[in-house]
């Protein structure tokens, strides 16, 4: 399994595989690497106040936005909980 079932993004395991490969390219080919971490602020309070189904909808929407706005060389991933990454290398 390489895809997060809720968001449809790469899951943590796939994130780590792609990141390791990208780091290898950086070292081998003198390429650059960018990594962004998205952490949904106050997510626990949102879940507690509106319920987990509403929280799931938020995560799905954030995942959808990342997937739609990511360029071809960028890989969005859900790391866990409300932590999402977008990483890219040349």
Secondary structure, DSSP 8 states (H G I E B T S, - for coil): --B-TTT-SB-HHHHHHHHHHHHHHHHHH---EEEEEEE-TTHHHHHHHH-HHHHHHHHHHHHHHHHHH--TTEEEEEEETTEEEEEEE-
